[in-house]
Every structure is written in structure tokens, then in C-alpha cells.
Amino acid sequence: MNQKLSFTKLLSLSLMLFAMFFGAGNMIFPPMLGQLSGGNFLQSVAGFVATDAGLSILGIAAVVTVGTKLDDLVGLVGPKFSVFMGVLIYLLIGPLFALPRTGTVSFEMAAVPFIPANAPTFLISVFFTAIFFGVTYILSINPSKLVDIVGKVLTPILLLSIAVIFIACVIHPVGEIGTATGDYTTIPFFRGMIEGYLALDGLAALAFAIVVINAVKDFGITESKSIVKYTLLAGVFAGVGLGVVYLALGFIGAQTSMAPLFENGSQLLSSVVFQLLGRGGNIILGLAVLMACLTTSIGLATSFADYFHTILPKYSYKSILTVVCIFSFAISNVGLTTMIRITLPALVMIYPPAIALIVLSFFNRWIKNKSEAYALALLFAFIISVFDGLRTAGISLGGLSGLLSRLPLFDLGLGWILPAIVGCLIGLLPCVNFLSKKAIQNGSYYSKDIEE
């Protein structure tokens, strides 16, 4: 039976996925790439697209090709690791980091520019984020309506807002495109890749995959091959959409490459929009960012509540959703700068093992479900990424820095790649598989002796 999904429904799925991926961070990074890379902005944005949109598509493909949910992917390492990794990923992209950040960034860009100088900023922040996560809760109550709410309403508003800013910038350029700075002069594509790697959409993809899969099923698609096909198509279309938007934002940033360097992309965009469109332009920018954050917040909250309801069925979806929204509301008021400073090192540590797992899943027919190969690859990648995280946190590695710098690409944050490959190859050795089985057997006998 050859089941088909209409183009309109597929487009709606794609827009939903695009909206959940495209948060405020995605809107801020490309303009900064543009300013730093100047005339090389095309290469740097292409690198950003490769590791942001590219890894997002790979993440969705990895989940849908091995099963229907995150547990099926991380279960390749082992059942206990499946629970550990699943919980860790959902906490990272949920209430600990990404979810509260959506409220914080919304406030920073959609509210702060319009707050009077002497106003109680913190109290306004509390009020703003309370409304923000209240709306997130309401729109996440019925996930079956997610496609209609996100795909048909919020996403077009977001895209229209960005289009207005871009067109205004094309008609009235804010400056000439200058030369690149730093690494963007010699390796713009690679530097763009690093920025895209830190955008964390690869992790989000693992969570969002199940939302798309369930949405496909809600449209009446039940055949396994058709579910895989339309989930992947939605991922590809969303990835193309992300690439187009990143290119537009990178072009805007490139026009400021001869201006003094901005501290972050939010300041850059606010300045450009005010110069082009005045106060009304800042309203458009604030609306665009608010929509980006809200759609991402809905996706994260829905995925988090659904996942934890699955592993903790005694707690209802609504109760988990309530807790995660309240917790995220509280964390979101610590401030954007503080949040980024605290969380970035941890994110740098967890991302490489996740990427290693995603990539290795496509070689499962050769790995043949040997959990040792996956486990050692992720372990070796994590060991190196720990040092990357410490370095990101500004913690000196002492004499170890010289040794680690000998690893290929370590200075660019990709030193974990070779160790991950070595770990996988070691795990494929017959002797490792034999020793692993003996350890399990001995553990089983030991457990039996204790019970007796």
C-alpha cells in the first residue's frame, strides 16, 4: 500500500519543524558571522548551515531510520545508557538550558528596547516571562493541534518579519561590505561550522523527530516506509528554509562589517533595524524574535513533557508540562548573560558524543548493533569534549594543553573526532566483544550470589 501525503500537509509539517528549530539564537548567530566574515560571509554562513541545518536533518534521519523515538537511537549503546542519555538530552534542551533561554531572549529583544531607563527591569522581566511561559503552556496542552498553531499561524508571522527587515536592508544598505577578521579571513567556512555546531539544533532534532513522526501519523500515514519518507522530507524542507533565512541574516550582518564590532547579534540587529526603519523597525524585530522564541518554546516543552510522560507514566502529560513551564519561568529570570556563561561549557561537553552517535547510527548495518563500538566511540569523544568544555569555561589545562593540541582539529573544538573513530574501531574488535560478554556474565553470576 502506497500512502501519500498532500503537498499542503507536507509543507505544514515542514513549517512546524522549521519554526521549532529556529529560535532566537539562530537569528542572532548568522548576523554576527556576517559582520566578522565581511566579504566571506557566503562561506561562513554555508559552514553554519552545514552543521546547524545539516546536523538537524541528520539527527531526524538517525531517529527515524532506527525507530520512532530518541530511545531507539541511544538504545544502540545499551538500555541503561538509553535512559541516561535520553534524560540528559531532554534536560539540556529543556528546563536546564534551552527552554528558559527562549523566555530570556524574548525579553531581551522584544521588551528591553522599549523599557524606560528608570523602570524596574527585573519585575518587568518576571511579568513578561510569566506571560511567555503561560502562553507556552496553553499552546502545548493539546499537541495534536501543534501543526495548525505553529505551522499555519506563528511561522508565517516570523518569516514575514524577517523578510521585511531583509528587503529594507537590500533597498537601503546600512554600509559597505568590508573585509573579514580573524579566522574568517583564512577559514571562513570552517569557523562557520564551529558556530553552527554550538547552535545545538542537532540535539533538538533528536527530540523534535518524534513530534514530526507523530504529526505524520496524525495525517493518517501508517506505513513504516511512508512515515520515514515524509519525516525526512519535512526535515529536508525545514533545513532548506533555515539555510535561506541564515543567508539573509548573514547578508545583513555583512553590511556592518566596516562598523565597530557589536557585542552580539541582538545588538547588531537592533541597531540595523533602528537605522533602517526607526522605532517601528524595532517593533518588527521584537515580534520576529518573540515568534521565534515562542515556537521553539512550544516544541521544547511539548517534546519534554511527552518524553518524561513515557518514561514516568504515573505522572500525566499536563502535570509534567506544568512543572517544566514553571521551572523554566524561574530560571529564565537569572539573565541571558549569566545563563550563557554557566551553561555553554556543559553544552560543549555533551554535544560531541551526541554527534558521534548520530553519525555512527548510519553505519549500523556494518557495526551490527555492537554496543561496545558505540559506547567506546561516545566515551572517547566525551573525554576530549570535557577538556573542550573546561577550556570554554576559562579553566587552564596546564601542561595538558600542549598534549591535546596535537590532536587534529583540537584548537577548533573538533579534537574529539579522531578519538571517537578510534574508540569505534576498538569496540569492533572481537576480543572486546568477548570480554564485554564475559563481564556481563560474571556480573550476572555475582548478582545471583548476592541474592542467594
C-alpha positions in Angstrom: 0.0 0.0 0.0 1.5 3.3 -1.2 0.3 6.0 1.2 0.7 9.7 0.1 0.7 13.0 1.9 -0.5 16.1 0.1 2.0 18.8 -0.6 0.0 21.2 1.6 0.2 18.9 4.6 3.9 18.3 4.0 4.5 22.0 3.8 2.7 22.4 7.1 4.9 19.8 8.7 8.0 21.4 7.3 7.0 24.8 8.6 6.2 23.4 12.0 9.7 21.8 12.2 11.4 24.9 10.8 9.7 27.0 13.5 10.7 24.7 16.3 14.3 24.8 15.2 14.5 28.5 14.5 14.9 30.1 17.9 16.4 33.4 18.8 19.9 32.0 18.9 19.6 31.0 15.3 18.6 34.6 14.5 21.5 36.1 16.4 24.4 34.0 15.2 24.3 34.5 11.4 24.4 38.3 11.6 27.5 38.1 13.8 29.0 35.7 11.3 28.2 38.2 8.6 29.9 41.1 10.4 33.0 39.1 11.3 33.4 37.5 7.9 32.5 40.5 5.7 33.1 39.6 2.1 33.5 36.0 3.1 30.0 35.8 4.6 28.8 33.3 2.0 31.4 30.8 3.1 30.9 31.3 6.8 27.1 31.1 6.5 27.5 28.0 4.4 29.5 26.4 7.2 26.9 27.4 9.7 24.2 25.8 7.6 26.2 22.6 7.3 26.5 22.0 11.0 23.2 23.6 12.1 20.6 22.6 9.5 22.8 19.7 8.3 23.1 18.1 11.7 19.4 18.8 12.4 18.4 16.8 9.3 20.9 14.0 10.2 19.5 13.9 13.7 16.0 13.4 12.5 17.2 10.9 9.9 19.1 9.0 12.6 16.0 8.7 14.8 13.5 7.7 12.1 15.8 5.2 10.4 16.4 3.2 13.7 13.0 3.6 15.2 10.5 6.3 16.1 11.9 8.0 19.1 15.1 9.1 20.8 15.3 5.9 22.9 15.6 3.8 19.8 18.7 5.7 18.8 20.5 6.0 22.1 19.5 2.4 22.8 22.1 1.3 20.3 24.6 1.9 23.1 22.6 -0.1 25.7 19.3 0.0 27.7 20.7 1.8 30.7 22.6 4.3 28.6 19.4 4.9 26.7 17.6 6.2 29.7 20.6 8.2 30.9 21.3 9.8 27.6 17.7 10.5 26.9 17.1 12.2 30.2 20.3 14.2 29.8 19.5 15.4 26.3 15.9 16.4 27.3 17.1 18.2 30.4 19.8 20.1 28.4 17.4 21.2 25.6 14.6 21.6 28.1 14.3 23.3 31.5 18.0 23.5 32.3 19.2 25.5 29.3 17.3 25.9 26.0 13.8 26.3 27.3 14.3 29.1 29.8 16.6 30.8 27.4 13.7 31.3 25.0 11.9 33.4 27.6 15.1 35.3 28.4 16.0 36.2 24.8 12.4 37.2 24.1 12.5 39.6 27.0 16.0 41.0 26.0 15.0 41.7 22.4 11.2 42.2 22.4 10.8 44.1 25.6 14.1 45.7 26.8 14.4 48.2 23.9 11.1 49.7 25.0 11.6 49.8 28.7 12.2 53.3 30.2 15.6 53.8 31.8 14.3 54.1 35.4 11.8 51.3 35.2 12.1 48.2 37.4 13.6 45.9 34.8 13.6 42.7 36.9 9.9 43.0 37.9 9.0 43.6 34.2 11.1 40.6 33.3 9.2 38.4 35.8 5.9 39.6 34.4 6.9 39.2 30.8 8.3 35.7 31.2 5.3 34.6 33.3 3.1 35.5 30.3 5.5 33.9 27.9 5.6 30.5 29.6 1.8 30.8 30.3 1.2 31.0 26.6 3.7 28.2 26.0 1.7 26.0 28.4 -1.6 26.8 26.8 -0.4 26.1 23.3 1.3 22.9 24.4 -1.7 21.5 26.2 -3.0 19.8 23.0 0.0 18.7 21.0 -2.2 17.3 18.2 -3.0 21.0 17.4 0.7 21.8 17.1 0.8 21.6 13.3 -2.1 24.1 12.9 -0.9 26.5 15.6 2.8 26.6 14.7 2.8 25.8 11.0 -0.1 27.9 9.9 -0.1 30.9 12.2 3.2 31.6 14.1 5.7 30.6 11.4 4.3 32.9 8.6 4.4 35.8 11.0 8.0 35.0 11.8 9.1 34.7 8.2 7.2 37.9 7.2 9.0 39.8 9.9 12.4 38.6 8.8 11.5 39.3 5.1 10.6 42.9 5.9 14.0 43.5 7.6 15.9 41.9 4.8 14.1 43.7 2.0 14.7 47.0 3.7 18.3 46.2 4.1 18.6 45.4 0.4 16.9 48.6 -0.7 18.8 50.8 1.7 22.1 49.2 2.6 23.4 50.2 6.1 27.0 50.1 4.9 29.5 48.6 2.6 30.7 45.0 2.9 34.3 45.1 4.2 37.0 42.5 4.8 36.9 39.5 7.1 38.6 39.4 10.5 40.4 36.7 12.4 39.8 33.1 11.3 37.1 34.3 9.0 39.9 35.6 6.7 41.5 32.2 6.2 39.0 29.6 7.1 35.5 31.2 7.0 33.6 28.0 6.2 35.2 26.1 9.0 34.7 28.9 11.5 31.0 29.0 10.4 30.8 25.3 11.0 32.0 25.7 14.6 29.3 28.3 15.2 26.7 26.1 13.8 27.9 23.2 15.9 27.4 25.3 19.1 23.8 26.3 18.0 22.6 22.9 19.4 20.0 22.1 16.9 21.5 18.7 16.4 20.3 17.9 20.0 17.0 19.5 19.4 16.5 17.4 16.3 16.6 14.2 18.4 13.7 15.5 20.4 11.7 17.1 17.6 11.8 13.9 15.4 9.1 12.2 17.4 6.9 15.3 17.2 7.1 15.2 13.4 6.7 11.4 13.3 3.5 11.7 15.4 2.2 14.5 13.2 2.7 12.3 10.1 0.8 9.6 11.8 -2.0 12.0 12.7 -2.4 12.7 9.0 -3.3 9.1 8.5 0.1 7.8 7.4 0.7 4.3 9.0 3.1 2.5 6.7 6.6 2.5 8.1 8.3 3.4 4.8 5.9 6.3 4.2 6.5 7.6 7.8 10.3 7.6 7.2 9.9 9.2 3.8 7.7 12.1 4.9 9.6 12.7 8.1 12.8 13.0 6.2 11.2 15.2 3.5 9.9 17.6 6.3 13.4 17.7 7.7 15.0 18.5 4.4 12.5 21.2 3.6 12.9 22.7 7.0 16.7 22.6 6.5 16.5 24.4 3.2 14.3 27.1 4.8 16.8 27.6 7.6 19.6 28.0 5.0 17.7 30.7 3.1 17.0 32.6 6.3 20.6 32.3 7.6 21.8 33.6 4.2 19.6 36.7 4.5 20.7 37.4 8.1 24.3 36.8 7.2 24.0 39.4 4.4 22.5 41.9 6.8 25.4 41.4 9.2 28.0 41.7 6.4 26.8 45.2 5.7 28.0 46.2 9.2 31.5 44.7 8.7 33.1 48.1 8.4 31.3 49.4 11.5 32.6 49.0 15.1 32.1 45.4 16.3 28.9 44.7 18.2 29.0 42.5 21.3 26.3 40.1 20.0 23.9 39.6 17.2 20.9 41.0 19.1 22.7 44.4 19.4 23.6 44.3 15.7 20.1 43.5 14.6 18.6 46.2 16.8 21.0 48.8 15.5 20.4 47.9 11.9 16.7 47.8 12.2 16.6 51.1 14.0 18.8 52.7 11.3 16.6 51.3 8.5 13.1 51.5 10.0 13.3 53.5 13.2 11.2 52.6 16.2 8.7 50.7 14.1 11.5 48.5 12.9 12.4 47.6 16.4 8.8 46.5 16.9 9.1 44.3 13.9 12.4 42.8 15.1 10.9 42.2 18.6 7.9 40.5 17.0 10.1 38.3 14.9 12.3 37.2 17.9 9.3 36.7 20.1 7.7 34.4 17.5 11.0 32.5 17.1 11.3 32.0 20.8 7.7 31.1 21.3 7.6 28.5 18.6 10.8 26.9 19.9 9.5 27.0 23.4 6.3 25.1 22.4 8.4 22.5 20.6 10.8 22.0 23.5 8.0 21.9 26.2 5.9 19.5 24.2 8.8 17.1 23.5 10.0 17.3 27.1 6.6 16.5 28.6 5.8 13.8 26.1 9.2 12.1 26.7 9.0 12.1 30.5 5.4 11.0 30.5 6.6 8.0 28.5 9.3 7.0 31.0 7.3 8.1 34.0 3.7 7.2 33.1 2.3 7.7 36.6 2.8 11.4 36.0 0.4 13.0 33.5 1.5 14.9 30.4 -0.2 18.1 31.8 1.5 17.8 35.2 4.9 17.4 33.7 4.2 20.3 31.3 3.1 22.4 34.3 6.3 21.7 36.2 8.6 22.3 33.2 7.0 25.6 32.4 7.1 26.9 36.0 10.7 25.8 36.4 11.7 27.4 33.1 10.0 30.6 34.1 12.1 30.7 37.3 15.4 30.0 35.6 14.7 32.4 32.7 15.0 35.4 35.1 18.6 34.8 36.0 19.6 36.9 32.9 20.8 35.9 29.5 24.5 36.7 30.1 24.6 34.6 33.3 22.7 31.8 31.7 25.1 31.6 28.7 28.2 31.8 30.9 27.0 28.9 33.1 25.6 26.6 30.5 27.9 26.9 27.5 30.7 24.7 28.9 28.3 21.9 29.7 26.8 22.1 26.3 30.2 21.9 24.7 30.8 18.7 26.6 27.6 16.9 25.7 27.4 17.8 22.0 30.3 15.8 20.6 29.1 12.4 21.9 25.6 13.1 20.5 27.1 13.9 17.1 29.2 10.7 17.2 26.1 8.7 18.0 24.1 10.3 15.2 26.8 9.7 12.6 27.5 6.1 13.7 23.9 5.1 13.5 24.1 5.4 9.7 26.8 2.7 9.8 24.7 0.3 12.0 24.5 -2.3 9.2 28.3 -2.7 9.4 28.6 -2.2 13.2 25.8 -4.7 13.6 24.4 -3.4 16.8 27.7 -3.9 18.7 27.1 -1.7 21.7 30.8 -1.7 22.5 31.6 0.2 19.3 29.1 2.9 20.1 30.0 3.0 23.8 33.7 3.5 23.3 33.2 6.0 20.5 31.0 8.1 22.7 33.3 7.7 25.7 36.4 8.8 23.8 34.5 11.7 22.3 33.2 12.8 25.7 36.7 12.6 27.3 38.0 15.1 24.8 34.9 17.3 24.9 35.3 17.6 28.7 38.6 19.3 28.1 37.0 21.5 25.4 34.3 22.4 28.0 36.8 23.3 30.6 38.7 25.4 28.1 35.4 27.2 27.2 34.8 27.9 30.9 38.3 29.6 31.0 39.8 26.9 33.2 43.5 26.3 32.4 44.5 22.8 31.4 48.2 23.5 32.2 50.7 21.2 30.6 47.9 19.1 29.2 47.1 21.8 26.7 50.3 21.1 24.7 49.5 17.4 24.5 45.8 17.9 23.5 46.8 20.4 20.9 48.5 17.6 18.9 45.1 16.1 18.2 43.8 17.1 14.7 41.3 20.0 14.9 41.5 20.3 18.7 42.2 24.0 18.6 38.9 24.4 16.6 36.8 22.3 19.1 36.7 19.2 16.9 39.6 17.2 18.5 37.1 14.6 19.6 36.6 13.3 16.0 39.7 11.1 15.7 39.3 9.6 19.3 35.7 8.8 18.5 36.7 6.9 15.4 39.5 5.0 17.3 37.0 4.1 20.0 34.5 2.7 17.5 37.2 0.6 15.8 38.4 -0.8 19.1 34.8 -1.6 20.0 34.5 -3.6 16.8 37.4 -5.9 17.7 36.3 -9.5 18.5 38.3 -9.6 21.8 36.5 -6.5 23.1 33.1 -8.1 22.4 34.2 -11.3 24.1 35.5 -9.5 27.2 32.3 -7.5 27.4 30.1 -10.6 27.3 32.3 -12.2 30.0 31.9 -9.2 32.2 28.2 -9.3 31.8 28.1 -13.0 32.6 30.3 -12.5 35.7 28.1 -9.7 36.8 25.0 -11.8 36.4 26.6 -14.6 38.5 27.7 -12.2 41.1 24.2 -10.7 41.3 22.8 -14.2 41.7 25.3 -15.0 44.5 24.3 -11.8 46.4 20.6 -12.7 46.0 21.2 -16.2 47.3 
